[in-house]
């Protein structure tokens, strides 16, 4: 191989190394989007506020999805989907469900305060599960306005939130839903 051919080979190898390096940087940045950072911040807050000792849950609730439901001029409109695994064999009472709804909202609403949020979807799993049967999953959807009211108004508690969701659910334009199967699409 002469000097010119060697120069071409070395140049090609340097170009390939540069392209691989750029690809690695691009892939690393892709994994750290503002959306994934929001999700991590919410999950960290849920883990901090929903310890087993404090909530009797075996695992803290987690953000299953930070769904983008719309776009606006200054960003995305989100519908966080939070999974709460109750670890119970029986269907929980609504009083208990709304205690968890309130505690989850109080934990994550401050993390999402600068974002556009349409609603918060909380999915509750419970019931026996195994090889032959699978547990049940039910969803409660809270419009952002009601979540904000809960977080900002000390007099508005889980019981009041439940009543507000029950009333709002009758309005077809409302995002409020009470105890619907998780598989029901929006």
C-alpha positions, 0 to 999 in steps of 0.5 A, spaced: 500 500 500 502 506 498 502 513 502 496 515 498 492 509 500 494 509 507 492 516 508 485 514 505 484 508 509 486 513 515 482 518 513 476 513 513 477 510 519 478 517 523 471 519 519 468 513 522 470 514 529 467 521 528 461 519 526 460 513 531 462 519 537 456 523 534 451 518 534 453 516 541 452 523 543 445 524 540 443 517 543 445 520 550 441 526 549 435 523 546 434 519 552 434 525 557 429 529 554 425 534 558 419 529 558 423 524 561 426 528 566 419 530 568 417 523 569 424 521 573 422 527 577 415 525 578 417 518 580 422 520 585 417 525 588 412 519 589 418 514 591 420 519 597 412 521 599 409 514 598 414 509 602 411 503 605 411 505 612 407 511 610 402 508 605 402 501 606 404 500 599 409 495 597 411 499 591 410 507 591 406 509 585 410 510 578 409 514 572 407 509 567 406 514 561 407 522 561 402 522 555 402 528 550 395 529 549 395 536 545 400 541 543 400 548 544 405 554 542 409 553 548 410 546 549 406 539 550 399 538 553 400 532 558 396 527 561 400 523 566 398 516 567 400 514 574 400 506 576 398 505 583 399 497 585 394 496 591 396 489 592 390 487 595 385 481 593 379 485 594 376 491 591 378 498 595 373 502 597 372 509 594 375 513 601 381 509 600 382 510 593 381 518 593 386 518 599 391 515 594 389 520 589 390 526 593 396 523 596 399 522 589 396 529 586 399 532 592 406 529 590 406 530 583 402 537 581 408 541 584 413 537 579 408 539 573 407 546 575 410 549 569 407 544 564 400 544 561 396 538 564 389 536 561 388 531 566 391 526 571 390 519 570 391 514 576 390 507 575 389 502 581 391 495 580 388 490 585 385 483 585 388 476 585 393 475 579 397 469 577 397 464 571 390 463 570 387 469 573 389 477 572 388 482 577 383 488 575 385 495 573 381 501 574 382 508 572 380 515 576 381 521 571 382 528 575 381 534 571 387 539 572 383 544 575 380 539 580 387 537 582 390 544 582 384 546 587 386 540 591 393 542 592 392 549 593 386 549 597 387 546 604 379 546 605 378 541 599 380 534 601 379 527 598 372 527 600 371 533 596 375 531 590 371 525 590 364 529 590 367 534 585 369 528 580 362 525 581 359 531 579 364 533 573 363 526 570 356 527 568 359 532 563 361 529 557 366 535 555 369 534 562 376 529 563 373 527 569 372 519 570 370 515 576 373 508 576 372 506 569 376 500 566 383 501 565 382 498 558 377 504 556 380 508 551 379 516 551 
